[in-house]
């Protein structure tokens, strides 16, 4: 393989994150904005349309430029983090090439940063949740992300230490089982959040959460494919036709 600096992979990771953010924005707009509009309509109907004036930013601008800017910046930031994680993992988690390592790292980050927090504290549309508890709910969600990341790192370290004694397959299974058990304990210890109004449509919440999960999954899938390609181009030398055809003696 060619030697490539972390800076090179970081830039490529951010470019892949940019592409992933744009793709995720399309999914969020097509799948999620109708649910957001429906939830806002329910919220306004319950409040009797008394909001004390017009909102500083129109709903149309929020659903297009605002949503797009937020998702793209989010994708670029996560792309940079994932690229640095790829730099650390390459050659340390097995004899995998850059593209396979990118796929494994991306899948691990998707599970750690998206799937695990989602099952404990799923996304909710507007009109769901007490505004007075917003800071507490945000803190709990971020705490779940931090715990998930720490436990995932611990599982990787445990698997590497057990591999010489148990073999790669058994060590990976033991580390994965430990990760699942630790997540289960965290779910049981951390407080639950249930602030959905009794009369709020369950189908609307379900559709919004599916759209949120689909947006995150699209972002990570697009990033994994794009960054795997870019990392492979940066690290694996391109063979010329003269090198590809070896003369026979």
VOGU-3710 file (C-alpha; in Angstrom, 3 decimals, decimal comma):
1> xxxxxxxxxx> 0,000/0,000/0,000  1,011/3,614/-0,471  1,719/5,729/2,607  -0,987/8,343/3,049  -1,041/10,928/5,799  -3,983/11,148/8,197  -4,607/14,587/6,730  -5,200/13,059/3,290  -7,696/10,567/4,672  -9,310/13,267/6,828
11> xxxxxxxxxx> -9,960/15,424/3,782  -11,357/12,467/1,866  -13,490/11,518/4,844  -14,961/15,007/4,991  -15,651/14,925/1,250  -17,401/11,576/1,654  -19,299/13,077/4,598  -20,386/15,975/2,393  -21,806/13,566/-0,180  -23,432/11,514/2,585
21> xxxxxxxxxx> -24,983/14,648/4,069  -26,505/15,656/0,746  -27,962/12,180/0,244  -29,301/12,068/3,793  -30,901/15,491/3,311  -32,881/14,187/0,340  -34,118/11,239/2,392  -34,983/13,459/5,362  -36,865/15,900/3,138  -38,795/13,237/1,235
31> xxxxxxxxxx> -39,629/10,975/4,170  -39,651/13,183/7,231  -40,935/16,645/6,391  -44,548/15,559/5,895  -44,528/14,062/9,420  -43,009/17,255/10,811  -45,724/19,348/9,154  -48,431/17,065/10,536  -46,963/17,283/14,056  -46,737/21,083/13,838
41> xxxxxxxxxx> -50,375/21,231/12,760  -51,344/19,179/15,829  -49,247/21,435/18,048  -50,806/24,608/16,633  -54,313/23,206/16,970  -53,694/22,380/20,620  -52,221/25,811/21,290  -55,165/27,581/19,692  -52,873/29,314/17,191  -51,668/31,769/19,860
51> xxxxxxxxxx> -47,923/32,013/19,324  -47,311/35,700/19,881  -46,275/36,622/16,356  -44,637/35,180/13,281  -41,673/32,864/13,577  -38,306/34,486/12,712  -37,646/31,802/10,067  -40,356/30,538/7,752  -41,309/26,880/7,756  -40,366/26,576/4,070
61> xxxxxxxxxx> -36,853/27,851/4,786  -36,522/25,514/7,758  -37,515/22,498/5,645  -35,075/23,291/2,828  -32,015/25,453/3,498  -32,115/25,000/7,258  -32,489/21,231/7,145  -29,968/20,863/4,327  -27,317/22,982/6,055  -27,698/21,116/9,325
71> xxxxxxxxxx> -27,563/17,643/7,795  -24,620/18,461/5,516  -22,553/19,961/8,350  -23,442/16,953/10,475  -22,279/14,626/7,688  -18,980/16,491/7,207  -18,237/16,392/10,942  -19,029/12,687/11,242  -17,027/12,020/8,082  -13,950/13,570/9,673
81> xxxxxxxxxx> -14,411/11,551/12,865  -14,917/8,327/10,907  -11,815/9,006/8,790  -9,675/9,378/11,911  -11,178/6,169/13,304  -10,282/4,480/9,988  -6,683/5,675/10,319  -6,459/4,074/13,757  -8,232/0,840/12,776  -6,386/0,130/9,522
91> xxxxxxxxxx> -4,103/-2,834/10,147  -5,109/-3,155/13,798  -8,400/-5,068/13,490  -7,232/-7,716/11,068  -5,723/-8,098/7,643  -8,345/-5,985/5,898  -7,761/-3,563/3,064  -8,806/0,114/3,156  -12,245/-0,521/1,645  -13,116/-3,410/3,983
101> xxxxxxxxxx> -11,805/-1,455/6,968  -13,957/1,509/5,969  -17,006/-0,764/5,826  -16,283/-2,260/9,258  -15,569/1,112/10,871  -18,681/2,657/9,332  -20,872/-0,224/10,486  -19,420/0,020/13,979  -20,022/3,770/14,158  -23,575/3,348/12,849
111> xxxxxxxxxx> -24,349/0,848/15,589  -22,547/2,829/18,293  -23,616/6,390/17,485  -27,022/5,800/15,890  -28,629/2,448/16,618  -27,824/2,049/20,321  -28,975/5,567/21,360  -32,027/5,302/19,078  -33,453/2,258/20,846  -33,168/3,945/24,252
121> xxxxxxxxxx> -34,110/7,507/23,303  -35,794/7,510/19,863  -36,445/10,719/17,971  -39,783/12,449/18,452  -41,597/14,917/16,199  -42,650/18,423/17,292  -45,460/18,605/19,863  -44,018/15,567/21,652  -42,065/16,263/24,826  -42,235/18,853/27,573
131> xxxxxxxxxx> -40,204/21,982/26,660  -39,100/22,265/30,290  -37,322/18,889/30,070  -35,605/19,495/26,734  -32,189/20,075/28,319  -32,505/16,916/30,428  -33,572/14,813/27,459  -30,690/16,137/25,358  -28,207/15,391/28,142  -29,493/11,832/28,498
141> xxxxxxxxxx> -29,240/11,248/24,744  -25,654/12,558/24,632  -24,787/10,473/27,691  -26,091/7,368/25,923  -23,891/8,152/22,913  -20,800/8,614/25,109  -21,466/5,396/27,017  -22,044/3,488/23,790  -18,775/4,776/22,307  -16,813/3,911/25,451
151> xxxxxxxxxx> -18,299/0,422/25,628  -17,603/-0,159/21,934  -13,968/0,865/22,441  -13,787/-1,442/25,441  -15,208/-4,315/23,387  -12,541/-3,791/20,705  -9,766/-3,786/23,321  -11,215/-6,882/24,979  -11,435/-8,715/21,658  -7,804/-7,932/20,827
161> xxxxxxxxxx> -6,611/-9,193/24,208  -8,643/-12,391/24,035  -7,683/-13,196/20,435  -4,305/-14,891/21,221  -6,008/-17,261/23,684  -9,428/-17,851/22,104  -8,833/-17,160/18,429  -10,272/-14,291/16,430  -13,787/-15,712/16,036  -14,317/-16,678/19,688
171> xxxxxxxxxx> -12,706/-13,455/20,906  -14,968/-11,381/18,671  -18,042/-13,273/19,891  -17,046/-12,787/23,534  -16,366/-9,078/23,037  -19,655/-8,631/21,163  -21,556/-10,422/23,925  -19,929/-8,201/26,519  -20,887/-5,110/24,531  -24,522/-6,216/24,288
181> xxxxxxxxxx> -24,634/-7,004/28,013  -23,140/-3,626/28,911  -25,655/-1,847/26,672  -28,480/-3,761/28,331  -27,278/-2,665/31,771  -27,080/0,941/30,573  -30,625/0,749/29,241  -31,826/-0,527/32,630  -29,904/2,052/34,694  -30,570/5,217/32,693
191> xxxxxxxxxx> -33,996/6,793/33,260  -36,698/6,323/30,667  -38,315/9,264/28,884  -41,994/8,918/28,017  -43,608/12,270/27,298  -45,839/11,314/24,365  -49,348/12,768/24,832  -52,037/10,123/25,206  -54,019/11,477/22,251  -51,056/11,876/19,880
201> xxxxxxxxxx> -51,328/9,653/16,758  -49,109/6,607/17,241  -48,731/6,135/13,488  -47,270/9,634/13,143  -44,641/8,963/15,804  -43,790/5,624/14,209  -43,421/7,122/10,734  -41,290/9,999/12,047  -38,962/7,644/13,896  -38,597/5,403/10,859
211> xxxxxxxxxx> -37,797/8,452/8,717  -35,193/9,562/11,263  -33,579/6,119/11,325  -33,675/5,913/7,514  -31,926/9,298/7,276  -29,139/8,209/9,622  -28,759/4,846/7,887  -28,572/6,522/4,489  -25,903/8,894/5,757  -23,689/6,123/7,116
221> xxxxxxxxxx> -24,227/3,811/4,133  -23,363/6,532/1,632  -20,336/7,550/3,650  -19,051/3,984/3,941  -19,286/3,382/0,206  -17,815/6,762/-0,780  -15,016/6,799/1,771  -14,132/3,177/1,078  -13,615/4,085/-2,578  -11,611/7,245/-1,789
231> xxxxxxxxxx> -9,462/5,556/0,848  -8,747/2,679/-1,496  -7,633/5,098/-4,205  -5,352/6,891/-1,749  -3,765/3,824/-0,170  -3,676/1,123/-2,829  -1,233/1,734/-5,706  -2,696/1,720/-9,199  -1,090/-0,943/-11,346  -0,174/0,052/-14,858
241> xxxxxxxxx> -0,833/-2,351/-17,743  2,906/-3,035/-17,922  2,955/-3,998/-14,211  -0,239/-6,019/-14,478  1,198/-8,298/-17,186  4,256/-10,053/-15,801  6,577/-11,544/-18,439  7,115/-15,274/-18,228  10,635/-16,618/-18,244
//
